[in-house]
């Protein structure tokens, strides 16, 4: 009987976590961070983010054959 109650409890916890992770509990105000706007103050503090450029790494010069 205890094992059955434990299994039911774990299934309920998994369903609750699944609903929370998918945003199903948003109507109750419970939303995971990735669904809500995360760190808006950090975005506001950026200084000219359009200047950021991603560059490819230059290939190293070939090693000489001399020891």
CHARMM-style PDB file with segment names, atoms N, HN, CA, C and O in Angstrom:
ATOM      1  N   UNK     1       0.819  -1.190   0.000  1.00  0.00      PROA
ATOM      2  CA  UNK     1       0.000   0.000   0.000  1.00  0.00      PROA
ATOM      3  C   UNK     1       0.867   1.261   0.000  1.00  0.00      PROA
ATOM      4  O   UNK     1       0.557   2.229  -0.693  1.00  0.00      PROA
ATOM      5  N   UNK     2       1.948   1.247   0.774  1.00  0.00      PROA
ATOM      6  HN  UNK     2       2.200   0.460   1.337  1.00  0.00      PROA
ATOM      7  CA  UNK     2       2.838   2.402   0.830  1.00  0.00      PROA
ATOM      8  C   UNK     2       3.547   2.613  -0.497  1.00  0.00      PROA
ATOM      9  O   UNK     2       3.752   3.749  -0.927  1.00  0.00      PROA
ATOM     10  N   UNK     3       3.919   1.520  -1.140  1.00  0.00      PROA
ATOM     11  HN  UNK     3       3.752   0.598  -0.791  1.00  0.00      PROA
ATOM     12  CA  UNK     3       4.602   1.615  -2.428  1.00  0.00      PROA
ATOM     13  C   UNK     3       3.675   2.219  -3.476  1.00  0.00      PROA
ATOM     14  O   UNK     3       4.102   3.038  -4.289  1.00  0.00      PROA
ATOM     15  N   UNK     4       2.429   1.823  -3.458  1.00  0.00      PROA
ATOM     16  HN  UNK     4       2.082   1.157  -2.797  1.00  0.00      PROA
ATOM     17  CA  UNK     4       1.449   2.367  -4.409  1.00  0.00      PROA
ATOM     18  C   UNK     4       1.272   3.874  -4.176  1.00  0.00      PROA
ATOM     19  O   UNK     4       1.203   4.642  -5.135  1.00  0.00      PROA
ATOM     20  N   UNK     5       1.198   4.292  -2.930  1.00  0.00      PROA
ATOM     21  HN  UNK     5       1.254   3.668  -2.151  1.00  0.00      PROA
ATOM     22  CA  UNK     5       1.057   5.715  -2.613  1.00  0.00      PROA
ATOM     23  C   UNK     5       2.297   6.494  -3.052  1.00  0.00      PROA
ATOM     24  O   UNK     5       2.189   7.620  -3.536  1.00  0.00      PROA
ATOM     25  N   UNK     6       3.466   5.894  -2.882  1.00  0.00      PROA
ATOM     26  HN  UNK     6       3.554   4.979  -2.488  1.00  0.00      PROA
ATOM     27  CA  UNK     6       4.706   6.537  -3.303  1.00  0.00      PROA
ATOM     28  C   UNK     6       4.749   6.706  -4.820  1.00  0.00      PROA
ATOM     29  O   UNK     6       5.154   7.756  -5.317  1.00  0.00      PROA
ATOM     30  N   UNK     7       4.335   5.680  -5.551  1.00  0.00      PROA
ATOM     31  HN  UNK     7       4.006   4.826  -5.147  1.00  0.00      PROA
ATOM     32  CA  UNK     7       4.313   5.748  -7.016  1.00  0.00      PROA
ATOM     33  C   UNK     7       3.340   6.824  -7.480  1.00  0.00      PROA
ATOM     34  O   UNK     7       3.661   7.599  -8.382  1.00  0.00      PROA
ATOM     35  N   UNK     8       2.167   6.881  -6.882  1.00  0.00      PROA
ATOM     36  HN  UNK     8       1.907   6.252  -6.150  1.00  0.00      PROA
ATOM     37  CA  UNK     8       1.179   7.904  -7.246  1.00  0.00      PROA
ATOM     38  C   UNK     8       1.717   9.299  -6.929  1.00  0.00      PROA
ATOM     39  O   UNK     8       1.540  10.227  -7.718  1.00  0.00      PROA
ATOM     40  N   UNK     9       2.363   9.447  -5.793  1.00  0.00      PROA
ATOM     41  HN  UNK     9       2.507   8.693  -5.152  1.00  0.00      PROA
ATOM     42  CA  UNK     9       2.940  10.734  -5.415  1.00  0.00      PROA
ATOM     43  C   UNK     9       4.021  11.168  -6.404  1.00  0.00      PROA
ATOM     44  O   UNK     9       4.068  12.333  -6.801  1.00  0.00      PROA
ATOM     45  N   UNK    10       4.886  10.242  -6.801  1.00  0.00      PROA
ATOM     46  HN  UNK    10       4.848   9.296  -6.479  1.00  0.00      PROA
ATOM     47  CA  UNK    10       5.936  10.564  -7.762  1.00  0.00      PROA
ATOM     48  C   UNK    10       5.363  10.903  -9.135  1.00  0.00      PROA
ATOM     49  O   UNK    10       5.867  11.803  -9.807  1.00  0.00      PROA
ATOM     50  N   UNK    11       4.330  10.202  -9.556  1.00  0.00      PROA
ATOM     51  HN  UNK    11       3.921   9.470  -9.010  1.00  0.00      PROA
ATOM     52  CA  UNK    11       3.681  10.522 -10.831  1.00  0.00      PROA
ATOM     53  C   UNK    11       3.050  11.912 -10.798  1.00  0.00      PROA
ATOM     54  O   UNK    11       3.140  12.663 -11.769  1.00  0.00      PROA
ATOM     55  N   UNK    12       2.422  12.247  -9.694  1.00  0.00      PROA
ATOM     56  HN  UNK    12       2.349  11.637  -8.905  1.00  0.00      PROA
ATOM     57  CA  UNK    12       1.824  13.581  -9.554  1.00  0.00      PROA
ATOM     58  C   UNK    12       2.905  14.660  -9.574  1.00  0.00      PROA
ATOM     59  O   UNK    12       2.722  15.714 -10.183  1.00  0.00      PROA
ATOM     60  N   UNK    13       4.026  14.398  -8.911  1.00  0.00      PROA
ATOM     61  HN  UNK    13       4.175  13.542  -8.416  1.00  0.00      PROA
ATOM     62  CA  UNK    13       5.120  15.366  -8.902  1.00  0.00      PROA
ATOM     63  C   UNK    13       5.689  15.541 -10.309  1.00  0.00      PROA
ATOM     64  O   UNK    13       6.003  16.660 -10.712  1.00  0.00      PROA
ATOM     65  N   UNK    14       5.823  14.450 -11.057  1.00  0.00      PROA
ATOM     66  HN  UNK    14       5.567  13.540 -10.729  1.00  0.00      PROA
ATOM     67  CA  UNK    14       6.321  14.541 -12.429  1.00  0.00      PROA
ATOM     68  C   UNK    14       5.361  15.313 -13.320  1.00  0.00      PROA
ATOM     69  O   UNK    14       5.796  16.124 -14.138  1.00  0.00      PROA
ATOM     70  N   UNK    15       4.073  15.075 -13.176  1.00  0.00      PROA
ATOM     71  HN  UNK    15       3.719  14.417 -12.512  1.00  0.00      PROA
ATOM     72  CA  UNK    15       3.085  15.817 -13.967  1.00  0.00      PROA
ATOM     73  C   UNK    15       3.098  17.301 -13.622  1.00  0.00      PROA
ATOM     74  O   UNK    15       2.969  18.150 -14.504  1.00  0.00      PROA
ATOM     75  N   UNK    16       3.250  17.607 -12.356  1.00  0.00      PROA
ATOM     76  HN  UNK    16       3.354  16.917 -11.640  1.00  0.00      PROA
ATOM     77  CA  UNK    16       3.319  19.001 -11.936  1.00  0.00      PROA
ATOM     78  C   UNK    16       4.565  19.678 -12.500  1.00  0.00      PROA
ATOM     79  O   UNK    16       4.495  20.811 -12.975  1.00  0.00      PROA
ATOM     80  N   UNK    17       5.696  18.995 -12.451  1.00  0.00      PROA
ATOM     81  HN  UNK    17       5.753  18.074 -12.066  1.00  0.00      PROA
ATOM     82  CA  UNK    17       6.927  19.551 -13.012  1.00  0.00      PROA
ATOM     83  C   UNK    17       6.806  19.735 -14.525  1.00  0.00      PROA
ATOM     84  O   UNK    17       7.251  20.750 -15.061  1.00  0.00      PROA
ATOM     85  N   UNK    18       6.214  18.772 -15.211  1.00  0.00      PROA
ATOM     86  HN  UNK    18       5.853  17.948 -14.776  1.00  0.00      PROA
ATOM     87  CA  UNK    18       6.032  18.870 -16.659  1.00  0.00      PROA
ATOM     88  C   UNK    18       5.160  20.072 -17.008  1.00  0.00      PROA
ATOM     89  O   UNK    18       5.473  20.824 -17.931  1.00  0.00      PROA
ATOM     90  N   UNK    19       4.076  20.249 -16.274  1.00  0.00      PROA
ATOM     91  HN  UNK    19       3.822  19.638 -15.524  1.00  0.00      PROA
ATOM     92  CA  UNK    19       3.192  21.392 -16.530  1.00  0.00      PROA
ATOM     93  C   UNK    19       3.910  22.706 -16.262  1.00  0.00      PROA
ATOM     94  O   UNK    19       3.740  23.663 -17.017  1.00  0.00      PROA
ATOM     95  N   UNK    20       4.706  22.769 -15.208  1.00  0.00      PROA
ATOM     96  HN  UNK    20       4.844  21.991 -14.595  1.00  0.00      PROA
ATOM     97  CA  UNK    20       5.459  23.982 -14.898  1.00  0.00      PROA
ATOM     98  C   UNK    20       6.488  24.274 -15.975  1.00  0.00      PROA
ATOM     99  O   UNK    20       6.616  25.421 -16.404  1.00  0.00      PROA
ATOM    100  N   UNK    21       7.230  23.256 -16.425  1.00  0.00      PROA
ATOM    101  HN  UNK    21       7.126  22.325 -16.076  1.00  0.00      PROA
ATOM    102  CA  UNK    21       8.288  23.452 -17.413  1.00  0.00      PROA
ATOM    103  C   UNK    21       7.736  23.882 -18.763  1.00  0.00      PROA
ATOM    104  O   UNK    21       8.411  24.598 -19.503  1.00  0.00      PROA
ATOM    105  N   UNK    22       6.526  23.461 -19.097  1.00  0.00      PROA
ATOM    106  HN  UNK    22       5.978  22.879 -18.497  1.00  0.00      PROA
ATOM    107  CA  UNK    22       5.907  23.826 -20.376  1.00  0.00      PROA
ATOM    108  C   UNK    22       5.115  25.125 -20.298  1.00  0.00      PROA
ATOM    109  O   UNK    22       4.539  25.551 -21.299  1.00  0.00      PROA
ATOM    110  N   UNK    23       5.075  25.757 -19.142  1.00  0.00      PROA
ATOM    111  HN  UNK    23       5.543  25.410 -18.329  1.00  0.00      PROA
ATOM    112  CA  UNK    23       4.345  27.009 -18.994  1.00  0.00      PROA
ATOM    113  C   UNK    23       2.868  26.826 -18.725  1.00  0.00      PROA
ATOM    114  O   UNK    23       2.096  27.778 -18.827  1.00  0.00      PROA
ATOM    115  N   UNK    24       2.471  25.629 -18.387  1.00  0.00      PROA
ATOM    116  HN  UNK    24       3.098  24.855 -18.305  1.00  0.00      PROA
ATOM    117  CA  UNK    24       1.067  25.345 -18.127  1.00  0.00      PROA
ATOM    118  C   UNK    24       0.540  25.955 -16.839  1.00  0.00      PROA
ATOM    119  O   UNK    24      -0.673  26.057 -16.654  1.00  0.00      PROA
ATOM    120  N   UNK    25       1.426  26.356 -15.955  1.00  0.00      PROA
ATOM    121  HN  UNK    25       2.411  26.273 -16.105  1.00  0.00      PROA
ATOM    122  CA  UNK    25       1.002  26.956 -14.691  1.00  0.00      PROA
ATOM    123  C   UNK    25       1.103  28.478 -14.724  1.00  0.00      PROA
ATOM    124  O   UNK    25       1.050  29.126 -13.679  1.00  0.00      PROA
ATOM    125  N   UNK    26       1.249  29.050 -15.918  1.00  0.00      PROA
ATOM    126  HN  UNK    26       1.292  28.523 -16.767  1.00  0.00      PROA
ATOM    127  CA  UNK    26       1.390  30.502 -16.050  1.00  0.00      PROA
ATOM    128  C   UNK    26       0.149  31.234 -15.565  1.00  0.00      PROA
ATOM    129  O   UNK    26       0.244  32.361 -15.079  1.00  0.00      PROA
ATOM    130  N   UNK    27      -1.006  30.609 -15.691  1.00  0.00      PROA
ATOM    131  HN  UNK    27      -1.084  29.693 -16.086  1.00  0.00      PROA
ATOM    132  CA  UNK    27      -2.241  31.265 -15.245  1.00  0.00      PROA
ATOM    133  C   UNK    27      -2.257  31.466 -13.735  1.00  0.00      PROA
ATOM    134  O   UNK    27      -3.021  32.287 -13.227  1.00  0.00      PROA
ATOM    135  N   UNK    28      -1.426  30.728 -13.018  1.00  0.00      PROA
ATOM    136  HN  UNK    28      -0.806  30.061 -13.431  1.00  0.00      PROA
ATOM    137  CA  UNK    28      -1.319  30.882 -11.573  1.00  0.00      PROA
ATOM    138  C   UNK    28      -0.129  31.756 -11.180  1.00  0.00      PROA
ATOM    139  O   UNK    28       0.132  31.959  -9.994  1.00  0.00      PROA
ATOM    140  N   UNK    29       0.591  32.272 -12.179  1.00  0.00      PROA
ATOM    141  HN  UNK    29       0.379  32.107 -13.142  1.00  0.00      PROA
ATOM    142  CA  UNK    29       1.748  33.126 -11.913  1.00  0.00      PROA
ATOM    143  C   UNK    29       3.024  32.363 -11.661  1.00  0.00      PROA
ATOM    144  O   UNK    29       4.008  32.933 -11.188  1.00  0.00      PROA
ATOM    145  N   UNK    30       3.022  31.082 -11.969  1.00  0.00      PROA
ATOM    146  HN  UNK    30       2.223  30.619 -12.353  1.00  0.00      PROA
ATOM    147  CA  UNK    30       4.209  30.251 -11.765  1.00  0.00      PROA
ATOM    148  C   UNK    30       4.789  29.939 -13.136  1.00  0.00      PROA
ATOM    149  O   UNK    30       4.286  29.070 -13.848  1.00  0.00      PROA
ATOM    150  N   UNK    31       5.859  30.657 -13.505  1.00  0.00      PROA
ATOM    151  HN  UNK    31       6.268  31.362 -12.926  1.00  0.00      PROA
ATOM    152  CA  UNK    31       6.433  30.511 -14.839  1.00  0.00      PROA
ATOM    153  C   UNK    31       7.928  30.280 -14.703  1.00  0.00      PROA
ATOM    154  O   UNK    31       8.585  30.975 -13.929  1.00  0.00      PROA
ATOM    155  N   UNK    32       8.486  29.315 -15.440  1.00  0.00      PROA
ATOM    156  HN  UNK    32       7.952  28.750 -16.069  1.00  0.00      PROA
ATOM    157  CA  UNK    32       9.935  29.137 -15.412  1.00  0.00      PROA
ATOM    158  C   UNK    32      10.644  30.344 -16.022  1.00  0.00      PROA
ATOM    159  O   UNK    32      10.050  31.082 -16.808  1.00  0.00      PROA
ATOM    160  N   UNK    33      11.902  30.545 -15.665  1.00  0.00      PROA
ATOM    161  HN  UNK    33      12.384  29.946 -15.026  1.00  0.00      PROA
ATOM    162  CA  UNK    33      12.650  31.734 -16.070  1.00  0.00      PROA
ATOM    163  C   UNK    33      12.778  31.860 -17.581  1.00  0.00      PROA
ATOM    164  O   UNK    33      12.772  32.978 -18.096  1.00  0.00      PROA
ATOM    165  N   UNK    34      12.891  30.774 -18.296  1.00  0.00      PROA
ATOM    166  HN  UNK    34      12.896  29.866 -17.878  1.00  0.00      PROA
ATOM    167  CA  UNK    34      13.103  30.879 -19.735  1.00  0.00      PROA
ATOM    168  C   UNK    34      11.866  31.364 -20.470  1.00  0.00      PROA
ATOM    169  O   UNK    34      11.977  31.872 -21.586  1.00  0.00      PROA
ATOM    170  N   UNK    35      10.687  31.220 -19.873  1.00  0.00      PROA
ATOM    171  HN  UNK    35      10.597  30.808 -18.967  1.00  0.00      PROA
ATOM    172  CA  UNK    35       9.464  31.686 -20.518  1.00  0.00      PROA
ATOM    173  C   UNK    35       9.182  33.148 -20.203  1.00  0.00      PROA
ATOM    174  O   UNK    35       8.534  33.841 -20.988  1.00  0.00      PROA
ATOM    175  N   UNK    36       9.655  33.610 -19.083  1.00  0.00      PROA
ATOM    176  HN  UNK    36      10.181  33.048 -18.446  1.00  0.00      PROA
ATOM    177  CA  UNK    36       9.474  35.015 -18.750  1.00  0.00      PROA
ATOM    178  C   UNK    36      10.726  35.772 -19.174  1.00  0.00      PROA
ATOM    179  O   UNK    36      11.748  35.171 -19.506  1.00  0.00      PROA
ATOM    180  N   UNK    37      10.633  37.080 -19.159  1.00  0.00      PROA
ATOM    181  HN  UNK    37       9.803  37.568 -18.889  1.00  0.00      PROA
ATOM    182  CA  UNK    37      11.802  37.863 -19.560  1.00  0.00      PROA
ATOM    183  C   UNK    37      12.841  37.740 -18.459  1.00  0.00      PROA
ATOM    184  O   UNK    37      12.601  38.143 -17.320  1.00  0.00      PROA
ATOM    185  N   UNK    38      13.984  37.189 -18.797  1.00  0.00      PROA
ATOM    186  HN  UNK    38      14.179  36.862 -19.722  1.00  0.00      PROA
ATOM    187  CA  UNK    38      15.008  36.973 -17.789  1.00  0.00      PROA
ATOM    188  C   UNK    38      16.060  38.072 -17.868  1.00  0.00      PROA
ATOM    189  O   UNK    38      16.541  38.404 -18.952  1.00  0.00      PROA
ATOM    190  N   UNK    39      16.403  38.617 -16.749  1.00  0.00      PROA
ATOM    191  HN  UNK    39      16.012  38.347 -15.869  1.00  0.00      PROA
ATOM    192  CA  UNK    39      17.421  39.634 -16.570  1.00  0.00      PROA
ATOM    193  C   UNK    39      17.217  40.868 -17.448  1.00  0.00      PROA
ATOM    194  O   UNK    39      18.112  41.202 -18.224  1.00  0.00      PROA
ATOM    195  N   UNK    40      16.092  41.549 -17.360  1.00  0.00      PROA
ATOM    196  HN  UNK    40      15.364  41.278 -16.730  1.00  0.00      PROA
ATOM    197  CA  UNK    40      15.900  42.747 -18.180  1.00  0.00      PROA
ATOM    198  C   UNK    40      16.846  43.879 -17.790  1.00  0.00      PROA
ATOM    199  O   UNK    40      17.194  44.712 -18.628  1.00  0.00      PROA
ATOM    200  N   UNK    41      17.266  43.917 -16.518  1.00  0.00      PROA
ATOM    201  HN  UNK    41      16.983  43.241 -15.837  1.00  0.00      PROA
ATOM    202  CA  UNK    41      18.187  44.978 -16.099  1.00  0.00      PROA
ATOM    203  C   UNK    41      19.550  44.819 -16.762  1.00  0.00      PROA
ATOM    204  O   UNK    41      20.231  45.810 -17.026  1.00  0.00      PROA
ATOM    205  N   UNK    42      19.945  43.598 -17.027  1.00  0.00      PROA
ATOM    206  HN  UNK    42      19.391  42.793 -16.812  1.00  0.00      PROA
ATOM    207  CA  UNK    42      21.213  43.351 -17.693  1.00  0.00      PROA
ATOM    208  C   UNK    42      21.161  43.809 -19.149  1.00  0.00      PROA
ATOM    209  O   UNK    42      22.131  44.367 -19.663  1.00  0.00      PROA
ATOM    210  N   UNK    43      20.048  43.577 -19.800  1.00  0.00      PROA
ATOM    211  HN  UNK    43      19.260  43.124 -19.383  1.00  0.00      PROA
ATOM    212  CA  UNK    43      19.892  44.031 -21.179  1.00  0.00      PROA
ATOM    213  C   UNK    43      19.903  45.548 -21.254  1.00  0.00      PROA
ATOM    214  O   UNK    43      20.433  46.117 -22.209  1.00  0.00      PROA
ATOM    215  N   UNK    44      19.328  46.207 -20.267  1.00  0.00      PROA
ATOM    216  HN  UNK    44      18.897  45.745 -19.491  1.00  0.00      PROA
ATOM    217  CA  UNK    44      19.285  47.669 -20.262  1.00  0.00      PROA
ATOM    218  C   UNK    44      20.656  48.276 -20.006  1.00  0.00      PROA
ATOM    219  O   UNK    44      20.895  49.419 -20.395  1.00  0.00      PROA
ATOM    220  N   UNK    45      21.562  47.550 -19.365  1.00  0.00      PROA
ATOM    221  HN  UNK    45      21.368  46.622 -19.049  1.00  0.00      PROA
ATOM    222  CA  UNK    45      22.879  48.077 -19.031  1.00  0.00      PROA
ATOM    223  C   UNK    45      23.903  47.890 -20.141  1.00  0.00      PROA
ATOM    224  O   UNK    45      25.037  48.348 -20.008  1.00  0.00      PROA
ATOM    225  N   UNK    46      23.537  47.238 -21.217  1.00  0.00      PROA
ATOM    226  HN  UNK    46      22.615  46.866 -21.325  1.00  0.00      PROA
ATOM    227  CA  UNK    46      24.493  47.007 -22.299  1.00  0.00      PROA
ATOM    228  C   UNK    46      24.859  48.327 -22.962  1.00  0.00      PROA
ATOM    229  O   UNK    46      24.003  49.183 -23.187  1.00  0.00      PROA
ATOM    230  N   UNK    47      26.134  48.477 -23.269  1.00  0.00      PROA
ATOM    231  HN  UNK    47      26.829  47.781 -23.087  1.00  0.00      PROA
ATOM    232  CA  UNK    47      26.624  49.683 -23.932  1.00  0.00      PROA
ATOM    233  C   UNK    47      27.015  49.318 -25.352  1.00  0.00      PROA
ATOM    234  O   UNK    47      27.981  48.583 -25.558  1.00  0.00      PROA
ATOM    235  N   UNK    48      26.297  49.810 -26.310  1.00  0.00      PROA
ATOM    236  HN  UNK    48      25.512  50.408 -26.143  1.00  0.00      PROA
ATOM    237  CA  UNK    48      26.503  49.607 -27.748  1.00  0.00      PROA
ATOM    238  C   UNK    48      26.754  48.136 -28.099  1.00  0.00      PROA
ATOM    239  O   UNK    48      27.836  47.808 -28.584  1.00  0.00      PROA
ATOM    240  N   UNK    49      25.794  47.253 -27.870  1.00  0.00      PROA
ATOM    241  HN  UNK    49      24.915  47.520 -27.476  1.00  0.00      PROA
ATOM    242  CA  UNK    49      25.993  45.833 -28.179  1.00  0.00      PROA
ATOM    243  C   UNK    49      26.138  45.563 -29.673  1.00  0.00      PROA
ATOM    244  O   UNK    49      26.634  44.501 -30.051  1.00  0.00      PROA
ATOM    245  N   UNK    50      25.720  46.492 -30.533  1.00  0.00      PROA
ATOM    246  HN  UNK    50      25.317  47.354 -30.226  1.00  0.00      PROA
ATOM    247  CA  UNK    50      25.832  46.287 -31.973  1.00  0.00      PROA
ATOM    248  C   UNK    50      27.288  46.299 -32.435  1.00  0.00      PROA
ATOM    249  O   UNK    50      27.578  45.869 -33.552  1.00  0.00      PROA
ATOM    250  N   UNK    51      28.213  46.785 -31.596  1.00  0.00      PROA
ATOM    251  HN  UNK    51      27.978  47.134 -30.689  1.00  0.00      PROA
ATOM    252  CA  UNK    51      29.623  46.806 -31.976  1.00  0.00      PROA
ATOM    253  C   UNK    51      30.309  45.454 -31.776  1.00  0.00      PROA
ATOM    254  O   UNK    51      31.436  45.258 -32.231  1.00  0.00      PROA
ATOM    255  N   UNK    52      29.653  44.543 -31.114  1.00  0.00      PROA
ATOM    256  HN  UNK    52      28.737  44.701 -30.744  1.00  0.00      PROA
ATOM    257  CA  UNK    52      30.220  43.223 -30.866  1.00  0.00      PROA
ATOM    258  C   UNK    52      30.284  42.437 -32.166  1.00  0.00      PROA
ATOM    259  O   UNK    52      29.284  42.309 -32.872  1.00  0.00      PROA
ATOM    260  N   UNK    53      31.457  41.913 -32.477  1.00  0.00      PROA
ATOM    261  HN  UNK    53      32.269  42.017 -31.903  1.00  0.00      PROA
ATOM    262  CA  UNK    53      31.646  41.134 -33.697  1.00  0.00      PROA
ATOM    263  C   UNK    53      32.305  39.806 -33.347  1.00  0.00      PROA
ATOM    264  O   UNK    53      33.195  39.740 -32.500  1.00  0.00      PROA
ATOM    265  N   UNK    54      31.857  38.767 -34.007  1.00  0.00      PROA
ATOM    266  HN  UNK    54      31.134  38.821 -34.695  1.00  0.00      PROA
ATOM    267  CA  UNK    54      32.447  37.444 -33.823  1.00  0.00      PROA
ATOM    268  C   UNK    54      33.398  37.215 -34.981  1.00  0.00      PROA
ATOM    269  O   UNK    54      33.002  37.284 -36.145  1.00  0.00      PROA
ATOM    270  N   UNK    55      34.638  36.946 -34.663  1.00  0.00      PROA
ATOM    271  HN  UNK    55      34.960  36.890 -33.718  1.00  0.00      PROA
ATOM    272  CA  UNK    55      35.658  36.758 -35.697  1.00  0.00      PROA
ATOM    273  C   UNK    55      36.176  35.334 -35.651  1.00  0.00      PROA
ATOM    274  O   UNK    55      36.225  34.699 -34.598  1.00  0.00      PROA
ATOM    275  N   UNK    56      36.560  34.853 -36.817  1.00  0.00      PROA
ATOM    276  HN  UNK    56      36.521  35.369 -37.673  1.00  0.00      PROA
ATOM    277  CA  UNK    56      37.151  33.519 -36.888  1.00  0.00      PROA
ATOM    278  C   UNK    56      38.594  33.584 -36.405  1.00  0.00      PROA
ATOM    279  O   UNK    56      39.286  34.585 -36.590  1.00  0.00      PROA
ATOM    280  N   UNK    57      39.025  32.503 -35.788  1.00  0.00      PROA
ATOM    281  HN  UNK    57      38.463  31.690 -35.638  1.00  0.00      PROA
ATOM    282  CA  UNK    57      40.388  32.428 -35.289  1.00  0.00      PROA
ATOM    283  C   UNK    57      41.333  32.227 -36.464  1.00  0.00      PROA
ATOM    284  O   UNK    57      41.076  31.422 -37.359  1.00  0.00      PROA
ATOM    285  N   UNK    58      42.432  32.973 -36.443  1.00  0.00      PROA
ATOM    286  HN  UNK    58      42.641  33.627 -35.716  1.00  0.00      PROA
ATOM    287  CA  UNK    58      43.413  32.820 -37.511  1.00  0.00      PROA
ATOM    288  C   UNK    58      44.148  31.499 -37.326  1.00  0.00      PROA
ATOM    289  O   UNK    58      44.423  31.076 -36.204  1.00  0.00      PROA
ATOM    290  N   UNK    59      44.459  30.857 -38.446  1.00  0.00      PROA
ATOM    291  HN  UNK    59      44.235  31.201 -39.358  1.00  0.00      PROA
ATOM    292  CA  UNK    59      45.181  29.589 -38.354  1.00  0.00      PROA
ATOM    293  C   UNK    59      46.633  29.870 -37.986  1.00  0.00      PROA
ATOM    294  O   UNK    59      47.212  30.846 -38.464  1.00  0.00      PROA
ATOM    295  N   UNK    60      47.225  29.032 -37.145  1.00  0.00      PROA
ATOM    296  HN  UNK    60      46.754  28.240 -36.756  1.00  0.00      PROA
ATOM    297  CA  UNK    60      48.617  29.253 -36.737  1.00  0.00      PROA
ATOM    298  C   UNK    60      49.569  29.035 -37.910  1.00  0.00      PROA
ATOM    299  O   UNK    60      49.271  28.291 -38.843  1.00  0.00      PROA
ATOM    300  N   UNK    61      50.711  29.698 -37.840  1.00  0.00      PROA
ATOM    301  HN  UNK    61      50.953  30.303 -37.081  1.00  0.00      PROA
ATOM    302  CA  UNK    61      51.723  29.556 -38.890  1.00  0.00      PROA
ATOM    303  C   UNK    61      52.265  28.130 -38.864  1.00  0.00      PROA
ATOM    304  O   UNK    61      52.402  27.538 -37.794  1.00  0.00      PROA
ATOM    305  N   UNK    62      52.574  27.577 -40.034  1.00  0.00      PROA
ATOM    306  HN  UNK    62      52.462  28.058 -40.904  1.00  0.00      PROA
ATOM    307  CA  UNK    62      53.106  26.207 -40.057  1.00  0.00      PROA
ATOM    308  C   UNK    62      54.471  26.134 -39.371  1.00  0.00      PROA
ATOM    309  O   UNK    62      55.288  27.047 -39.486  1.00  0.00      PROA
ATOM    310  N   UNK    63      54.695  25.051 -38.669  1.00  0.00      PROA
ATOM    311  HN  UNK    63      54.031  24.309 -38.576  1.00  0.00      PROA
ATOM    312  CA  UNK    63      55.962  24.859 -37.960  1.00  0.00      PROA
ATOM    313  C   UNK    63      57.064  24.543 -38.961  1.00  0.00      PROA
ATOM    314  O   UNK    63      56.842  23.851 -39.956  1.00  0.00      PROA
ATOM    315  N   UNK    64      58.244  25.057 -38.682  1.00  0.00      PROA
ATOM    316  HN  UNK    64      58.424  25.618 -37.875  1.00  0.00      PROA
ATOM    317  CA  UNK    64      59.369  24.780 -39.588  1.00  0.00      PROA
ATOM    318  C   UNK    64      59.848  23.346 -39.384  1.00  0.00      PROA
ATOM    319  O   UNK    64      59.651  22.757 -38.321  1.00  0.00      PROA
ATOM    320  N   UNK    65      60.476  22.797 -40.415  1.00  0.00      PROA
ATOM    321  HN  UNK    65      60.635  23.276 -41.278  1.00  0.00      PROA
ATOM    322  CA  UNK    65      60.924  21.408 -40.342  1.00  0.00      PROA
ATOM    323  C   UNK    65      62.279  21.271 -39.664  1.00  0.00      PROA
ATOM    324  O   UNK    65      62.749  20.153 -39.455  1.00  0.00      PROA
ATOM    325  N   UNK    66      62.907  22.370 -39.319  1.00  0.00      PROA
ATOM    326  HN  UNK    66      62.525  23.279 -39.488  1.00  0.00      PROA
ATOM    327  CA  UNK    66      64.211  22.302 -38.649  1.00  0.00      PROA
ATOM    328  C   UNK    66      64.033  22.006 -37.164  1.00  0.00      PROA
ATOM    329  O   UNK    66      63.115  22.523 -36.527  1.00  0.00      PROA
ATOM    330  N   UNK    67      64.920  21.166 -36.612  1.00  0.00      PROA
ATOM    331  HN  UNK    67      65.666  20.746 -37.130  1.00  0.00      PROA
ATOM    332  CA  UNK    67      64.826  20.857 -35.177  1.00  0.00      PROA
ATOM    333  C   UNK    67      65.377  21.943 -34.295  1.00  0.00      PROA
ATOM    334  OT1 UNK    67      65.360  21.812 -33.072  1.00  0.00      PROA
TER     335      UNK     67
END
